[in-house]
Amino acid sequence: MSTPPTLAVATDFILSHATEQDLTYITETVKQRRAALAAIRTASLTTGTPVRIANIKPRYLDGLTGTIGQIDGTHAMVILDAESTDRLRSTRSNRRFIVPFEETSYDLHGVPLSCCVPT
């Protein structure tokens, strides 16, 4: 039985020996692996899971945190925590989400599950 290569061995190969064709193959393989990991992560999400929002547009939503309140197909409603609610309320470029001053949480609808990272 052979030992799987280490990250250091793989990195060394890429930096020192990989051809253009190798790099194309590696890039496609990385995309496939990222998609597989996203599918695994998405499948593990349930109502009540604490999450951080990542890789989303508009960018000012990146990094907001809360818990999943509802899942509808491939999207979630994330109940933002107090800190993220305040951050969303005070973001100058936010014209889409109106957060009343007295609110300490906010229901952010339509967040793709692929952008919900469990914390």
Salt bridges, closest charged atoms under 4 A:
GLU28 OE2 - LYS31 NZ 3.47
ASP62 OD2 - ARG59 NH1 3.50
ASP86 OD1 - ARG89 NH2 3.50
